[in-house]
Amino acid sequence: MDRMRAARLHPPSHTLTVEDVPKPTPGPGQVLVKVEAAGVCLSDVHLIDGTLTPSHLQGDTVTLGHEVAGTISGLGPDVTSWTAGQRVVLQAGEVHDDGHLLTRGVDYDGGWAEYALAGIGTLFALPDSIPFEQAAIIPDAVSTPWGAITTTAGVRPAQAVGVWGIGGLGAHAVQLLRTVGAYPIIAVDPVPAARRRALDFGADLALDPADPQLREQILAATGSRALDAAFDFAGIAAVREQALTVLAPKGRLILVGLTDKPLTVANGTLFSYLQHQILGHYGSEDDAVPQLIALAEGGRLDFSRSITDVLPLADAAKAVQRLQTKEGDPIRLILRP
């Protein structure tokens, strides 16, 4: 039996190991993809430390990696719509027959491996003009904030927005908000390097959440009308509570960062009077990835600044540690099998 290298997580013991495993064979409706690049996400860190737990994993071990790009290596017996050698990006998840949304690299084996299986419904053609490393991060790092902005929040041109947490998703949120015409775009992060990154990616103002004048600065920047939409990419209770204090009437708070901590609305009467909304967001619609590929191919979006470093698959644990400790202020780290 053919073997391949894969980074496998054993969630019960929080153990990540790179080991030899059987190379999968594509079944009906599947292709085998030779992985060329796979992104390292903060949710991978949280899967390893136990903050996040797979909900639908069969068995006790999973190959991580939900941001994947590569070339088709093999076809299932009934697959005629794709050919070997095609460049592809993989959707970060798919809806199972029972209606559950399953996430690649969480609920089933992902792309931190030399090869990965993919259902043909999760494949998107990748133009030659987009490098694999940049393409790999489109599912999740780019598509999740894109979905939060365009679908969940419905941000329109000239609406005032705030972005809390300028990591891998938040930095792209700033870039995407500028693309859809939001104004002003106000970034909030306690780390000076993250605030500088926000300005580089197109924010109009970058603030420290500990600044006692934060509310006053937001009101000044928005002509006293406050924020039409606020995005929490940090998944921190204090962020959500702060964001609620600077929402305009009918403003909405969009929860993108994941946390198991409770959400507190300090003043329920004011919340109702101002007709505020709190909206949960996860992932993106099926059309998000091809939309973003088209925008990148057409020169409307550039993800070259997003790739902080490329590491071999053998250094998966090192990549996780760098992301966890923010060594080198990474936006996205890429594993290359």
C-alpha positions as CSV (number, residue, x, y, z in Angstrom):
1,M,0.0,0.0,0.0
2,D,1.3,3.5,-0.9
3,R,2.2,5.7,2.0
4,M,2.4,9.5,2.5
5,R,3.4,11.9,5.2
6,A,0.6,13.7,7.2
7,A,0.3,15.9,10.3
8,R,-2.1,14.1,12.5
9,L,-3.9,15.4,15.6
10,H,-5.1,13.2,18.4
11,P,-7.6,15.5,20.1
12,P,-8.0,13.6,23.4
13,S,-4.3,14.0,24.1
14,H,-3.7,17.3,22.2
15,T,-0.9,15.5,20.4
16,L,0.3,16.5,16.9
17,T,2.7,14.2,15.0
18,V,3.9,14.0,11.5
19,E,3.8,10.4,10.5
20,D,3.4,7.9,7.6
21,V,-0.2,7.0,6.8
22,P,-1.9,5.1,3.9
23,K,-2.3,7.3,0.8
24,P,-6.0,7.6,0.2
25,T,-7.8,6.3,-2.9
26,P,-10.6,8.5,-4.5
27,G,-14.0,6.9,-4.5
28,P,-17.1,7.9,-6.4
29,G,-17.5,11.6,-6.7
30,Q,-14.0,12.2,-5.3
31,V,-10.6,13.2,-6.6
32,L,-7.1,12.9,-5.0
33,V,-5.3,16.2,-4.8
34,K,-1.5,16.5,-4.5
35,V,-1.2,19.2,-1.9
36,E,1.0,22.1,-3.0
37,A,0.2,24.5,-0.1
38,A,-1.8,24.4,3.1
39,G,-2.5,27.3,5.4
40,V,-2.0,27.3,9.2
41,C,-4.9,29.0,11.0
42,L,-5.5,30.0,14.6
43,S,-8.4,27.5,14.7
44,D,-5.8,24.8,14.1
45,V,-4.0,26.1,17.2
46,H,-7.3,25.9,19.1
47,L,-8.0,22.4,17.9
48,I,-4.6,21.3,19.2
49,D,-4.9,23.1,22.6
50,G,-8.5,21.8,23.0
51,T,-10.3,25.1,22.9
52,L,-12.1,23.8,19.9
53,T,-13.3,20.2,19.6
54,P,-14.4,18.4,16.4
55,S,-18.1,17.7,16.5
56,H,-18.5,15.1,13.9
57,L,-15.1,13.3,13.7
58,Q,-15.3,9.6,13.1
59,G,-12.4,8.1,15.2
60,D,-10.0,9.8,17.4
61,T,-7.4,11.2,15.0
62,V,-7.6,13.7,12.1
63,T,-5.2,15.2,9.6
64,L,-5.4,19.0,10.1
65,G,-5.6,21.6,7.4
66,H,-8.7,23.3,6.0
67,E,-6.9,25.8,3.7
68,V,-5.7,23.8,0.8
69,A,-4.5,24.2,-2.8
70,G,-2.9,21.7,-5.1
71,T,-3.1,19.7,-8.4
72,I,-5.5,16.8,-9.1
73,S,-3.5,13.6,-9.0
74,G,-6.2,10.9,-9.3
75,L,-9.9,10.6,-10.2
76,G,-12.7,8.6,-8.7
77,P,-14.3,6.0,-11.0
78,D,-17.2,8.2,-12.1
79,V,-15.4,11.6,-12.3
80,T,-15.4,13.0,-15.8
81,S,-15.6,16.8,-15.1
82,W,-12.0,17.1,-13.9
83,T,-8.7,15.9,-15.2
84,A,-5.4,15.0,-13.7
85,G,-3.0,17.9,-13.4
86,Q,-5.6,20.6,-13.0
87,R,-4.8,23.3,-10.4
88,V,-7.5,23.6,-7.8
89,V,-8.5,25.2,-4.5
90,L,-10.5,23.2,-2.0
91,Q,-13.6,24.5,-0.2
92,A,-13.0,24.4,3.6
93,G,-15.9,22.1,4.2
94,E,-19.0,20.5,2.8
95,V,-22.6,19.7,3.9
96,H,-23.0,16.0,4.7
97,D,-25.9,13.9,3.7
98,D,-27.5,14.3,7.1
99,G,-27.4,18.1,6.8
100,H,-24.5,18.8,9.1
101,L,-21.7,21.1,7.9
102,L,-18.5,19.3,8.1
103,T,-15.2,21.1,8.2
104,R,-12.1,19.8,6.4
105,G,-9.2,19.2,8.7
106,V,-11.6,19.2,11.7
107,D,-14.4,16.7,11.1
108,Y,-12.5,14.8,8.4
109,D,-9.0,14.6,7.1
110,G,-7.6,17.8,5.7
111,G,-4.6,19.1,3.8
112,W,-1.6,19.0,6.1
113,A,-0.4,16.0,4.1
114,E,1.1,15.1,0.8
115,Y,-2.3,14.2,-0.6
116,A,-5.9,14.9,0.3
117,L,-9.2,13.6,-0.8
118,A,-11.9,16.1,-2.0
119,G,-15.4,15.7,-3.2
120,I,-15.9,17.2,-6.6
121,G,-18.4,19.7,-5.1
122,T,-15.6,21.2,-3.1
123,L,-13.3,21.9,-6.0
124,F,-12.6,25.3,-7.7
125,A,-10.4,25.7,-10.7
126,L,-7.3,27.8,-9.9
127,P,-5.9,30.1,-12.7
128,D,-2.1,29.9,-13.4
129,S,-1.8,33.6,-12.4
130,I,-2.4,32.9,-8.7
131,P,0.4,31.1,-6.8
132,F,-0.6,28.0,-4.7
133,E,0.5,29.7,-1.5
134,Q,-1.8,32.6,-2.0
135,A,-4.7,30.5,-3.3
136,A,-4.5,28.1,-0.3
137,I,-5.6,30.9,2.2
138,I,-8.6,32.0,0.2
139,P,-10.9,29.3,1.9
140,D,-11.3,30.7,5.4
141,A,-8.6,33.4,5.9
142,V,-10.2,35.4,3.1
143,S,-13.6,33.8,2.4
144,T,-14.7,33.8,6.0
145,P,-14.4,37.6,6.4
146,W,-15.8,38.0,2.9
147,G,-18.9,36.1,3.9
148,A,-19.1,38.0,7.2
149,I,-18.9,41.4,5.4
150,T,-21.0,40.8,2.3
151,T,-23.6,38.2,3.5
152,T,-24.0,38.3,7.3
153,A,-23.4,42.0,7.9
154,G,-24.5,43.2,4.4
155,V,-22.0,46.1,4.5
156,R,-22.8,48.8,2.0
157,P,-20.6,51.5,0.6
158,A,-19.8,54.4,2.9
159,Q,-21.0,52.5,6.0
160,A,-18.8,53.0,9.1
161,V,-17.2,49.7,10.3
162,G,-14.9,48.6,13.1
163,V,-12.7,45.5,13.0
164,W,-11.5,44.1,16.4
165,G,-8.5,41.7,16.1
166,I,-6.1,42.2,13.1
167,G,-4.8,38.7,12.8
168,G,-5.1,36.5,9.7
169,L,-8.8,37.0,9.3
170,G,-9.0,40.6,10.6
171,A,-6.3,41.9,8.3
172,H,-8.1,40.5,5.3
173,A,-11.4,41.9,6.6
174,V,-9.8,45.4,6.4
175,Q,-8.6,44.8,2.9
176,L,-12.0,43.4,1.8
177,L,-14.0,46.2,3.5
178,R,-12.0,48.7,1.5
179,T,-12.8,46.7,-1.6
180,V,-16.6,47.0,-1.0
181,G,-16.4,50.7,-0.2
182,A,-16.8,50.8,3.6
183,Y,-15.8,54.2,5.2
184,P,-14.4,54.8,7.6
185,I,-12.7,51.5,8.5
186,I,-11.5,51.5,12.1
187,A,-9.2,48.8,13.3
188,V,-8.8,47.9,17.0
189,D,-6.0,45.8,18.3
190,P,-3.8,45.9,21.4
191,V,-0.6,45.0,19.5
192,P,1.2,48.0,17.8
193,A,2.4,45.8,15.0
194,A,-1.2,44.7,14.3
195,R,-2.3,48.3,14.2
196,R,0.4,49.1,11.7
197,R,-0.6,46.2,9.6
198,A,-4.2,47.4,9.6
199,L,-3.2,50.7,8.2
200,D,-1.1,49.0,5.6
201,F,-4.1,46.9,4.6
202,G,-6.3,50.0,4.2
203,A,-7.7,51.0,7.6
204,D,-8.5,54.7,8.0
205,L,-7.8,54.6,11.7
206,A,-6.1,52.1,14.1
207,L,-6.8,52.2,17.8
208,D,-5.7,50.5,21.0
209,P,-8.7,49.0,22.8
210,A,-7.2,50.2,26.1
211,D,-7.2,53.8,24.9
212,P,-9.7,55.6,27.3
213,Q,-10.5,57.9,24.3
214,L,-11.5,55.1,22.0
215,R,-15.2,55.9,21.9
216,E,-14.5,59.6,21.4
217,Q,-12.1,58.8,18.6
218,I,-14.6,56.5,16.9
219,L,-17.4,59.2,17.2
220,A,-15.0,61.8,15.8
221,A,-14.1,59.6,12.8
222,T,-17.7,58.8,12.0
223,G,-19.2,62.3,12.3
224,S,-20.7,61.3,15.7
225,R,-22.8,58.5,14.2
226,A,-20.8,55.6,15.5
227,L,-20.4,52.2,13.7
228,D,-22.9,50.7,11.4
229,A,-21.2,47.3,11.8
230,A,-18.5,46.0,14.2
231,F,-16.7,42.7,13.6
232,D,-15.2,40.6,16.4
233,F,-12.4,38.5,14.9
234,A,-10.7,38.0,18.3
235,G,-13.4,35.8,20.0
236,I,-12.9,37.7,23.3
237,A,-15.7,38.7,25.6
238,A,-14.2,42.1,26.4
239,V,-14.0,42.9,22.7
240,R,-17.7,42.1,22.2
241,E,-18.7,44.2,25.2
242,Q,-16.6,47.1,24.0
243,A,-17.9,46.9,20.4
244,L,-21.5,47.1,21.6
245,T,-20.8,50.5,23.2
246,V,-19.8,52.1,19.9
247,L,-22.6,50.9,17.6
248,A,-24.9,53.3,15.8
249,P,-28.7,52.9,16.1
250,K,-29.6,49.7,14.3
251,G,-25.9,48.8,14.2
252,R,-24.9,45.2,14.1
253,L,-22.2,43.2,15.9
254,I,-20.9,40.2,13.9
255,L,-19.2,37.4,15.9
256,V,-16.6,35.7,13.7
257,G,-13.9,34.8,16.3
258,L,-14.8,31.6,18.1
259,T,-15.0,31.3,21.8
260,D,-16.9,29.2,24.4
261,K,-17.2,32.1,26.8
262,P,-20.6,33.7,27.4
263,L,-21.7,36.9,25.7
264,T,-22.9,39.7,28.0
265,V,-25.2,42.6,27.0
266,A,-24.7,45.1,29.8
267,N,-27.8,47.2,29.2
268,G,-30.6,45.2,27.6
269,T,-33.0,48.2,27.6
270,L,-30.5,50.4,25.6
271,F,-29.8,47.4,23.3
272,S,-33.4,47.1,22.4
273,Y,-34.0,50.9,22.2
274,L,-31.2,51.3,19.7
275,Q,-32.4,48.2,17.9
276,H,-28.9,46.7,17.9
277,Q,-28.3,43.2,16.4
278,I,-25.8,40.5,17.3
279,L,-25.1,38.1,14.4
280,G,-23.1,34.9,14.5
281,H,-21.0,34.0,11.5
282,Y,-19.2,30.8,10.5
283,G,-17.4,30.1,7.2
284,S,-18.9,31.4,3.9
285,E,-21.3,30.6,1.2
286,D,-20.4,28.2,-1.6
287,D,-19.9,31.1,-4.1
288,A,-17.4,33.0,-1.9
289,V,-14.2,31.2,-3.0
290,P,-14.8,31.5,-6.8
291,Q,-15.8,35.2,-6.3
292,L,-12.5,35.8,-4.5
293,I,-10.5,33.8,-7.1
294,A,-12.1,36.0,-9.8
295,L,-11.3,39.2,-8.0
296,A,-7.7,38.1,-7.4
297,E,-7.3,37.0,-11.1
298,G,-8.7,40.4,-12.2
299,G,-6.3,42.4,-10.1
300,R,-8.9,43.7,-7.6
301,L,-7.3,41.8,-4.7
302,D,-3.7,41.0,-3.9
303,F,-2.8,38.4,-1.3
304,S,1.0,38.5,-1.8
305,R,1.5,40.4,1.5
306,S,-0.5,37.8,3.4
307,I,2.1,35.0,3.2
308,T,4.5,35.5,6.0
309,D,6.5,32.3,5.6
310,V,6.5,28.9,3.9
311,L,7.6,25.9,5.9
312,P,7.9,22.2,5.2
313,L,5.3,19.8,6.4
314,A,7.8,18.4,8.9
315,D,7.8,21.7,10.7
316,A,4.0,21.7,11.3
317,A,4.4,21.9,15.1
318,K,6.9,24.8,14.6
319,A,4.4,26.7,12.5
320,V,1.7,26.2,15.1
321,Q,4.0,27.5,17.8
322,R,4.9,30.5,15.8
323,L,1.3,31.4,15.2
324,Q,0.4,30.8,18.9
325,T,3.3,33.0,20.1
326,K,2.9,35.5,17.2
327,E,6.7,35.1,16.5
328,G,7.5,37.3,13.5
329,D,4.0,38.8,13.6
330,P,2.6,36.3,11.1
331,I,-0.5,36.9,9.0
332,R,-0.5,33.4,7.4
333,L,2.0,30.6,7.5
334,I,2.0,28.0,4.8
335,L,3.0,24.4,4.9
336,R,4.4,22.8,1.8
337,P,4.5,19.0,1.8
